[in-house]
Amino acid sequence: MPRPANITLVLQLHARTTIRPIILLGMIALIAITAIATAPTCCAAPGSGNTDIKITVNELTPQPVGPGRDLVLSVTLDNRGGGAARGIVLTIMPDSPIILKNENDRIMRFEKIIGYGARVETYLLHIDPAAVSGNYEVELGATWTDDGAHREQNLTVPVVVRGEPKLMISDITIEPETIKPEDTFDLSFRVSNEGTGTASMAQVTVALDNLSSVPVGADTAIIRKLVAGASERLSYRIMVSDSAEISTHTIPIVMRYDDESGGNITSQSSIGINVVGDADLCIASVRTNPENPATGDVMTLMLQIENSGHGDAESVKVTIDIPFDGTRTAFLGKIEADDDAPCIFNFRATESGDIPYQAVISYEDDLGDHKTIVDLVLYVGDGGNGDLLIPALAVSAFVVVGVFYLRRKK
């Protein structure tokens, strides 16, 4: 039987009033769950939340640092998260010229750094004395766990090492090896930077002011840049004066250069050279007694030996080969530079006419042994009876060579 219309309307109104509270309660529950999930961490329980460790440098002194010096590095491990970081391991790994003075500090372990907490660590480092100028690095790494997850943070700390340059000379060559007054020679050597820093605008001067030598060309060479361990070869041409003393001379080498801090450094080395003396013997004059010798006369022949060289002549000896009986050799010993000495020969003239003969001069100087032969002619007149002895002898000598100077040794 059909339901009356008024009863149907009442049932519909009852259903609507029953569903609305249920829907309302569901919406309230959903809003609450969402609010709890998105609540700020500051409202969370202590020890919960994410971790975020950062490594920062507090101190790095001195900078720049020199080789052989100590270096202090202080860092902070800062937990910028609200959660506690656990099982922290901090490792330091410096470049090879940087030495960690306490090896126990290479790996450091910490149990925990609380949320928003921090820990400061200080390292004492040492720079190798042989370290050259340059930019080096110290690597720092931190690892930790965050709710069972492994996390890490790294930091590179730049370190500037500034060394000191030190210029020295080596590999010296002198050409020619034998140097005499008035000679010109080439001097070369290698300039090396034996220090740990870079040398700039190096002026290398051959200081000849107080020596009897002058440069042929520039006396100063410039090296714009010479890093540690590098070298450059320099050459100079020098002329020795005629008045140079026969002795060992010291040539100062003055080096002026800038270091990396802009300071100026001056150093000096020296090179020794030996100026040797070359004797130059010649026959300055020839005389006879008597002036006009004749056959059968006993006569004296005197040769004046002169040293026109720069050095002393030692062990001087003069030998003649005149075909007469008498003295043939004269020993003069030493003749100093710019000095002379006579050598005397006595013999009996046994034939007349132009008598050719040779004078052989032998001597030693700083360059070694020398021998020079000079051709001469002696004129002897016809004196009749060659067996008569005349107390006053007359001898005449004619020199056909002209001026008997030996070639100057150079």
C-alpha positions as CSV (number, residue, x, y, z in Angstrom):
1,M,0.0,0.0,0.0
2,P,1.5,3.4,-0.9
3,R,3.3,5.5,1.8
4,P,1.6,8.8,2.7
5,A,3.5,11.9,1.4
6,N,3.9,13.4,4.9
7,I,5.6,10.3,6.2
8,T,8.2,10.4,3.3
9,L,9.1,14.0,4.0
10,V,9.8,13.3,7.7
11,L,12.2,10.5,6.9
12,Q,14.2,12.7,4.5
13,L,14.6,15.4,7.1
14,H,15.8,12.9,9.7
15,A,18.5,11.6,7.3
16,R,19.9,15.0,6.6
17,T,20.2,15.9,10.3
18,T,22.1,12.7,11.0
19,I,24.8,12.9,8.2
20,R,25.9,16.6,8.8
21,P,27.5,16.0,12.3
22,I,29.5,13.0,10.9
23,I,30.9,15.1,8.0
24,L,31.8,17.9,10.4
25,L,33.6,15.6,12.8
26,G,35.6,14.1,9.8
27,M,36.7,17.6,8.7
28,I,37.9,18.6,12.2
29,A,39.9,15.4,12.5
30,L,41.6,16.0,9.1
31,I,42.6,19.6,10.1
32,A,44.1,18.3,13.3
33,I,46.2,15.7,11.6
34,T,47.5,18.2,9.1
35,A,48.5,20.7,11.8
36,I,50.4,18.1,13.7
37,A,52.4,17.0,10.6
38,T,53.3,20.6,9.7
39,A,54.1,21.8,13.2
40,P,57.5,23.8,13.5
41,T,60.5,21.8,14.8
42,C,60.8,24.2,17.8
43,C,57.7,22.6,19.1
44,A,59.2,19.1,18.6
45,A,60.6,17.1,21.4
46,P,64.3,17.7,22.3
47,G,66.8,15.7,20.2
48,S,64.5,15.3,17.2
49,G,64.9,17.0,13.8
50,N,67.6,17.3,11.1
51,T,71.3,18.0,11.6
52,D,73.4,20.5,9.5
53,I,77.1,20.7,10.4
54,K,79.3,23.4,8.8
55,I,83.1,23.8,9.1
56,T,84.3,27.4,9.4
57,V,87.8,28.9,9.9
58,N,88.3,30.9,13.1
59,E,92.0,31.6,12.8
60,L,94.8,31.0,10.2
61,T,98.0,32.7,11.3
62,P,100.5,33.8,10.1
63,Q,99.5,34.5,6.5
64,P,101.6,34.4,4.4
65,V,103.8,32.0,6.3
66,G,107.5,31.4,5.6
67,P,109.2,28.0,5.1
68,G,110.4,26.5,8.4
69,R,107.7,28.4,10.3
70,D,104.7,27.2,12.4
71,L,101.1,27.8,11.4
72,V,98.0,27.9,13.6
73,L,94.6,26.8,12.2
74,S,91.5,27.0,14.3
75,V,88.1,25.7,13.0
76,T,84.6,25.4,14.4
77,L,82.2,22.5,13.8
78,D,78.8,24.2,13.9
79,N,75.6,22.2,14.0
80,R,73.0,24.5,12.5
81,G,70.2,21.9,12.7
82,G,68.0,21.1,15.6
83,G,68.8,17.4,15.8
84,A,71.8,15.9,17.5
85,A,74.7,14.8,15.2
86,R,76.2,11.6,16.4
87,G,79.4,9.7,15.6
88,I,81.3,12.8,14.3
89,V,84.7,12.2,12.6
90,L,86.8,15.2,11.7
91,T,89.8,14.6,9.4
92,I,92.6,17.0,8.3
93,M,94.6,16.4,5.1
94,P,97.3,19.1,4.4
95,D,99.4,19.4,1.2
96,S,102.8,17.7,1.4
97,P,104.9,20.9,2.4
98,I,102.5,21.4,5.3
99,I,103.2,19.1,8.3
100,L,100.8,18.3,11.1
101,K,102.9,18.5,14.2
102,N,100.6,16.2,16.3
103,E,99.6,13.1,14.3
104,N,97.0,12.3,16.9
105,D,95.0,15.3,15.6
106,R,94.8,13.9,12.0
107,I,91.5,12.0,12.8
108,M,89.4,13.2,15.7
109,R,86.2,11.6,16.9
110,F,83.3,13.1,18.9
111,E,80.3,11.3,20.2
112,K,77.7,14.0,19.7
113,I,77.1,17.6,18.9
114,I,73.7,18.7,20.1
115,G,71.3,20.7,18.0
116,Y,72.5,24.3,17.4
117,G,75.7,23.3,19.3
118,A,79.4,23.8,18.2
119,R,82.8,22.5,18.8
120,V,86.2,24.3,18.3
121,E,89.4,22.5,17.3
122,T,92.9,24.0,16.9
123,Y,95.7,22.5,14.8
124,L,99.4,23.3,15.0
125,L,101.0,23.0,11.6
126,H,104.6,23.4,10.4
127,I,105.9,24.4,6.9
128,D,108.7,22.4,5.5
129,P,111.9,24.4,5.4
130,A,112.4,23.4,1.8
131,A,108.9,24.5,0.7
132,V,109.0,27.0,-2.1
133,S,106.6,30.0,-2.5
134,G,103.2,29.1,-3.7
135,N,99.5,28.5,-2.8
136,Y,98.8,25.3,-0.9
137,E,95.7,23.7,0.7
138,V,94.5,22.1,3.9
139,E,91.5,19.8,3.4
140,L,89.1,19.3,6.3
141,G,86.3,16.7,6.2
142,A,83.6,16.0,8.7
143,T,81.3,12.9,8.7
144,W,78.4,12.1,11.1
145,T,75.1,10.2,11.3
146,D,71.6,11.7,11.3
147,D,68.9,9.3,12.3
148,G,70.9,6.5,10.9
149,A,71.8,8.3,7.7
150,H,75.4,9.0,6.8
151,R,76.3,12.7,6.1
152,E,79.5,14.7,5.4
153,Q,80.8,18.2,5.0
154,N,84.2,19.3,3.5
155,L,86.2,22.5,3.5
156,T,89.3,23.6,1.7
157,V,91.5,26.1,3.5
158,P,94.0,28.0,1.2
159,V,97.5,28.5,2.7
160,V,100.0,31.0,1.2
161,V,103.7,30.1,1.7
162,R,106.1,32.9,0.9
163,G,109.8,32.0,0.7
164,E,113.1,33.9,0.5
165,P,115.1,33.9,-2.7
166,K,118.8,33.3,-2.5
167,L,121.0,33.9,-5.7
168,M,124.3,32.1,-6.1
169,I,126.8,31.7,-8.9
170,S,128.3,28.4,-10.2
171,D,129.7,26.7,-13.3
172,I,132.2,29.4,-14.0
173,T,134.1,29.4,-17.3
174,I,137.0,31.8,-18.4
175,E,138.1,31.8,-22.0
176,P,140.9,31.8,-22.7
177,E,142.2,30.2,-19.6
178,T,145.6,32.0,-19.9
179,I,145.2,35.8,-19.4
180,K,148.0,38.3,-19.9
181,P,148.0,42.1,-19.6
182,E,146.2,43.6,-22.6
183,D,144.3,40.4,-23.2
184,T,140.5,40.3,-23.7
185,F,138.7,37.3,-22.2
186,D,135.1,36.0,-21.8
187,L,133.7,35.4,-18.4
188,S,130.5,33.4,-18.0
189,F,128.7,31.8,-15.0
190,R,125.3,30.4,-14.0
191,V,123.1,32.4,-11.6
192,S,120.9,30.0,-9.6
193,N,118.1,30.7,-7.1
194,E,119.0,28.3,-4.3
195,G,116.3,29.9,-2.0
196,T,112.6,29.2,-1.5
197,G,111.1,32.4,-3.0
198,T,111.1,34.1,-6.3
199,A,113.7,36.8,-7.1
200,S,112.6,39.7,-9.4
201,M,114.5,42.2,-11.4
202,A,117.9,40.8,-10.4
203,Q,120.8,43.1,-11.4
204,V,124.0,41.1,-11.7
205,T,127.1,43.3,-12.0
206,V,130.7,42.5,-12.6
207,A,132.4,45.1,-10.4
208,L,135.7,46.1,-12.0
209,D,136.0,49.6,-10.5
210,N,139.1,48.8,-8.4
211,L,140.7,46.4,-10.9
212,S,143.0,47.0,-13.9
213,S,140.3,45.7,-16.2
214,V,137.4,47.2,-18.1
215,P,134.2,45.7,-19.5
216,V,133.9,45.4,-23.2
217,G,130.1,46.1,-23.4
218,A,127.7,46.2,-20.4
219,D,129.0,45.3,-17.0
220,T,125.4,44.6,-15.7
221,A,122.9,41.9,-16.8
222,I,119.2,41.9,-15.7
223,I,117.2,38.8,-14.9
224,R,113.5,39.8,-14.7
225,K,112.3,36.7,-12.8
226,L,114.0,33.7,-11.3
227,V,111.8,31.2,-9.4
228,A,113.2,28.9,-6.7
229,G,115.3,26.2,-8.3
230,A,115.7,28.0,-11.6
231,S,118.9,29.3,-13.1
232,E,120.2,31.4,-16.0
233,R,123.6,31.7,-17.6
234,L,125.2,35.1,-18.0
235,S,128.3,36.2,-20.1
236,Y,130.6,39.2,-19.9
237,R,133.6,40.3,-22.0
238,I,136.5,41.9,-20.1
239,M,139.8,43.5,-21.2
240,V,142.9,43.5,-19.0
241,S,144.9,46.7,-19.0
242,D,148.6,46.9,-19.8
243,S,149.3,48.0,-16.3
244,A,147.6,45.0,-14.6
245,E,149.7,43.4,-11.9
246,I,151.0,39.9,-12.6
247,S,149.1,38.2,-9.8
248,T,145.8,36.6,-8.9
249,H,142.9,39.0,-9.0
250,T,139.4,38.7,-7.5
251,I,136.4,40.0,-9.5
252,P,133.4,40.8,-7.3
253,I,130.0,39.8,-8.6
254,V,127.3,41.9,-7.0
255,M,123.6,40.8,-7.2
256,R,120.7,43.1,-6.2
257,Y,117.2,41.7,-6.5
258,D,113.6,42.0,-5.0
259,D,111.8,39.4,-3.0
260,E,108.1,38.7,-3.0
261,S,107.4,41.2,-0.3
262,G,108.9,44.0,-2.3
263,G,112.1,44.1,-0.2
264,N,115.5,44.5,-1.8
265,I,118.3,42.0,-1.2
266,T,122.0,42.5,-2.0
267,S,124.5,39.6,-2.1
268,Q,128.1,39.3,-3.4
269,S,130.2,36.5,-4.8
270,S,133.6,36.5,-6.3
271,I,135.5,34.9,-9.2
272,G,139.3,34.6,-9.2
273,I,141.4,35.1,-12.3
274,N,145.2,34.7,-12.7
275,V,147.0,37.3,-14.8
276,V,150.2,35.7,-15.9
277,G,153.4,37.4,-17.1
278,D,154.8,36.8,-20.5
279,A,158.5,37.7,-20.8
280,D,159.7,39.1,-24.2
281,L,163.5,38.9,-24.6
282,C,165.4,40.6,-27.3
283,I,169.0,41.7,-28.2
284,A,169.1,45.4,-27.4
285,S,172.7,45.9,-28.5
286,V,175.9,44.2,-29.7
287,R,179.4,45.4,-28.8
288,T,182.9,44.0,-29.3
289,N,186.2,44.7,-27.6
290,P,188.4,45.7,-29.4
291,E,186.0,47.5,-31.7
292,N,187.9,46.3,-34.9
293,P,189.1,42.7,-34.2
294,A,191.5,41.1,-36.5
295,T,192.6,37.5,-37.1
296,G,194.5,36.1,-34.2
297,D,193.0,38.6,-31.7
298,V,191.6,37.5,-28.4
299,M,188.3,39.5,-28.2
300,T,185.2,40.0,-26.1
301,L,181.6,39.9,-27.6
302,M,178.9,41.5,-25.4
303,L,175.2,41.1,-26.1
304,Q,172.7,43.2,-24.1
305,I,169.5,41.1,-23.5
306,E,166.4,43.2,-22.7
307,N,163.0,42.0,-21.3
308,S,160.3,44.1,-22.9
309,G,157.5,41.8,-21.8
310,H,155.1,42.0,-18.8
311,G,156.5,39.1,-16.8
312,D,159.9,38.0,-15.4
313,A,162.1,35.7,-17.5
314,E,163.7,32.9,-15.5
315,S,166.6,30.7,-16.2
316,V,167.8,32.9,-19.1
317,K,170.6,31.4,-21.1
318,V,172.3,32.6,-24.3
319,T,174.4,30.4,-26.6
320,I,176.3,31.4,-29.7
321,D,177.9,29.1,-32.3
322,I,180.8,31.3,-33.6
323,P,183.5,28.9,-35.0
324,F,186.2,30.2,-32.7
325,D,187.7,28.7,-29.6
326,G,186.4,30.3,-26.4
327,T,183.2,30.9,-24.4
328,R,180.0,29.8,-26.1
329,T,177.3,29.9,-23.4
330,A,176.3,32.7,-20.9
331,F,173.9,32.0,-18.0
332,L,172.0,35.2,-17.0
333,G,169.5,33.7,-14.5
334,K,166.5,36.1,-14.0
335,I,165.6,39.2,-16.0
336,E,162.7,41.1,-14.6
337,A,160.1,42.9,-16.8
338,D,161.4,46.2,-18.2
339,D,165.0,45.3,-17.3
340,D,168.1,44.1,-19.1
341,A,171.3,42.2,-18.6
342,P,174.6,41.7,-20.5
343,C,176.0,38.4,-21.6
344,I,179.8,38.2,-22.4
345,F,181.7,35.8,-24.6
346,N,185.5,35.6,-24.9
347,F,187.2,33.8,-27.7
348,R,190.2,34.1,-30.2
349,A,189.5,35.0,-33.8
350,T,191.1,32.5,-36.1
351,E,189.7,33.6,-39.5
352,S,188.8,36.9,-41.1
353,G,185.9,38.1,-43.1
354,D,182.1,38.1,-42.4
355,I,181.6,35.4,-39.9
356,P,177.9,34.4,-39.6
357,Y,176.7,33.0,-36.3
358,Q,173.5,32.4,-34.3
359,A,172.5,33.5,-30.8
360,V,170.0,31.2,-29.2
361,I,168.1,32.7,-26.2
362,S,166.2,30.3,-24.0
363,Y,164.2,31.2,-20.9
364,E,161.1,30.4,-18.8
365,D,158.1,32.5,-17.9
366,D,154.6,32.0,-16.5
367,L,153.6,30.5,-19.9
368,G,156.3,27.9,-20.0
369,D,159.7,27.4,-21.8
370,H,160.7,29.5,-24.8
371,K,163.6,29.5,-27.3
372,T,164.4,32.1,-29.9
373,I,167.2,32.0,-32.5
374,V,168.7,35.2,-33.9
375,D,171.1,35.3,-36.9
376,L,174.1,37.6,-36.6
377,V,177.3,38.4,-38.4
378,L,180.7,39.3,-37.0
379,Y,183.4,41.0,-39.2
380,V,187.0,40.1,-38.5
381,G,189.8,41.9,-40.3
382,D,193.0,40.4,-41.7
383,G,195.6,41.0,-38.9
384,G,198.6,39.3,-40.6
385,N,200.4,36.9,-38.2
386,G,197.6,35.1,-36.4
387,D,200.0,33.7,-33.7
388,L,200.8,37.1,-32.1
389,L,199.0,37.9,-28.9
390,I,198.1,41.5,-28.6
391,P,197.3,42.7,-25.1
392,A,195.0,45.3,-26.4
393,L,192.6,43.5,-28.7
394,A,190.7,45.0,-31.7
395,V,187.5,43.3,-32.8
396,S,184.7,44.6,-35.0
397,A,181.3,43.1,-35.0
398,F,178.6,43.9,-37.6
399,V,175.0,43.0,-37.0
400,V,173.2,42.3,-40.2
401,V,169.8,41.5,-38.8
402,G,169.0,45.1,-37.9
403,V,167.4,45.5,-34.5
404,F,167.4,42.1,-32.7
405,Y,164.2,42.2,-30.8
406,L,162.3,39.0,-30.3
407,R,158.7,38.9,-31.2
408,R,156.7,40.1,-28.2
409,K,154.8,37.2,-26.6
410,K,151.1,37.8,-26.4
